[in-house]
Amino acid sequence: MLTNYIKVALKVLARRKFFTFISLFGISFTLLVLMVATAMLDNVFAPRAPESKFDRVIGVYRIGFHGENFNATGNPGYRFIKEYVLDLPGAEATSVFSNSSTIGMYHDDRKIETHLRRTDGAYWRILDFDFLEGGPFSEDDNANASFVAVITDDMRTKLYGGGSKALGKTFEADGQRFRVVGVVRAVPITREVGFSEIWVPIRTMKTREYERQWMGGFGGIVLARNRSDFEALRREFTQRTSRFVFEDKTFNRLAAGLDTRLEFAGRAVLGSQFKGNRALVFRGILAGLALLFMLLPTMNLVSINLSRIMERASEIGVRKAFGASSRTLIGQFVVENVVLTVIGGLIGFVLSVAVLAALSRMELIPYAIFDVNLRIFFYGLLLAIFFGLISGVYPAWRMSRIQAVNALRGGAL
Amino acid sequence: MILHLLKLVWNRKRANALIVAEMFVSFLVIFAVLTAAVSISGGWSRPIGFDWHDVWDVSMEFDIDGGTKASPELHASVMRMLDEVKRFPQVSAAAVSNTPPYAFSTTEGTRRINGKDVTMTIDDVTDGFADVMHVKVVRGRWFNEEDEVSRDIPVVVDTNFAKEVYGDADPIGQKMEEDENLFLRIVGVIEPFRKDGEVSAPMNMMFRHVAHNASHGRLGSHILVRLHPGTNPLFENELATRLRQVAPDMSFTVRHMDGMRTNALRARLYPLIAGGVVGLFLIGMVALGLTGVLWQNVTRRTREIGLRRAMGASGAHVHRQILAEVALLATIALLIGSILVWQLPILGAFSIVSPASFTAGFLGALATIYALTVLCGLYPSWLASRLQPADALRYE
């Protein structure tokens, strides 16, 4: 039965080429845009190397101090992470790290603009970098403020030229001389925690001023043994932070939480005061935007579909006269439409591979390789089928209501 | 004639409702894209109020806990760096700034002044800022030595700010309450200053004075340096090395404002370009779809058209009728769209875009939709006008 529907669908498509072209153009373009957007979101939110364990990681990326007249929001300071996140009971590991900041290095009379992040030793256990040379620095290195560094392969080329080894060599950054102990594969800038080009121990900071700061410049993450531990870890964190005392009396309320990456994005969009399931609401917003974008293409496809059905009135009349029920006809038309959208979806998929490759090559976002993996293909297929269903149901319903007598006579429908 | 057309349209209301809805949504999309484009390109041609050529930004790495004052040691070491920078012959001026142009950081606040809520953008700067950024004073004066010992915090505002708050009255000498027993006093007015440069909307800009001797002002983490044109880029290394000697505890990096500008403009323009491309494709898709549907309509109305021809209507007449019908549909869609769009100013749209670009976007969208519908109707209605009455009637 299904194969029959598909055969009919393909025959119909071949019949009116102009209409088929319009439909396929619309569908493939719509899905192209959605798939490029999906690939970009996947690049930011999905657990990918070096953040491949991040389905088990929650962190504090942003905190807010609130008072009667003043509000201050920003990255947490080192002191906040140290007192409320590090060594959280029940966690497999916890880590503190600075934001990656832009620095200019002067190397052999050249200026190199790059990014530097300061981390503790645990950072390297929670994130899994692909080491090409050497290895990470340890917590001992951090405690002793050793001037050691991990750099990316891209940085190695910039510093020492292509093809050479970097281990044991030194470079100067911000007036300090570091020795390279490890080289990792470059990380896309979209990885909030993993991205940098140079990593050095926190304690190599020029002053210890940062140890007094509640707000600014740092982040902290917690690796749970299991996703189901999130609840207990958050309870523990809330209990710890409930004892927070403000030195500055203009503030009296703290907004901070252990977030997944998606919840953090939700926090940024919804504001830190928002109560409720941030990840869910954020997903809802994304889905809403996608639906809004699909509105126009859907209406377009529906009106084209309606036109095409009217053209097939006599065929429908014959089928009705021979006893096909409305439900069968609706089913047939919806299947036809899904076939059409899946073909359009495949074209869109091929196009999106090309567009993403071009976007990666243009290097709009440093080191971001927008690739298409199975997960994105799966999302794309799902989108195509969803699109096919919503744009096919109304025309199918209209078709099923056609009166057989009128249709056969060729009169007004 | 119009009543007759309305009746024809009403008779096929279900199919037409869909077309109207489609035109309506297209109108909204075009309106949004055009308004954004007009607003940005308009901003591009207006002066920005400063000159970013030959300016470097020594961006230091320190954070002052939400709101509290910088420690005296920190203040002293930043001022030491500032004085050292000015000593180089390559440097023509230097100043400390908190949120410099193109730096992706902004201090924004709303204050109640003279019973009116005013949204303003604020930067905290030392007196050299006007020489670094080539700011033009139109009234009063820029900061100078006597401000160092001022009891109030001296501020300079731009003409947008002055006009918004004081209208035609003289703003010089006006005071605003900053804190208990602490006042801001306006000492000068400068030309409109748009901190984010070419693509930013007009803003109410205010500069608060930061004293060298730490008596007042909020210390910023950027030292802006104006160089004499043609300075060797290698000077950057010399500058950085010297500053490290003067302030060994300070972490900083030197950035060039032309590079910062490119990044800032990109961040604002890329989303617009992406939106524009997507919008264009959507409209193209709708145009194709509309042509298809109209074409199909004409084929289905063969008998009606044949009858009209047989009763003596000319081909041109039929041509006009079909086009008028499409235009009528577009009018209905645009009427609904216009009513909706003109609710936006009530919701405060004019604080984001100027009334001029709003109107331009609106008119542009109207014209585009009419042009699009007529264009899409041309081929189908031409087909209809070619129908021979005999062929059409034989169809029965």
Interface residues (C-beta under 8 A of the other chain):
Chain A: F18 F19 F21 I22 F25 G26 F29 V33 F65 F70 A72 G74 G77 S101 T102 I103 G104 Y106 D109 K111 D174 G175 M205 K206 T207 E209 Q213 W214 M215 G216 G217 D248 T250 F251 F293 L295 L296 P297 M299 N300 L301 V302 S303 I304 L306 S307 R308 M310 E311 L364
Chain B: A15 L18 I19 A21 E22 V25 S26 V29 S59 E61 F62 D63 I64 D65 G66 G67 T68 P233 L234 E236 N237 A240 T241 R244 P248 D249 M250 S251 F252 T253 V254 R255 Y270 V278 F281 L282 M285 V286 L288 G289 T291 G292 V293 W295 Q296 N297 R300
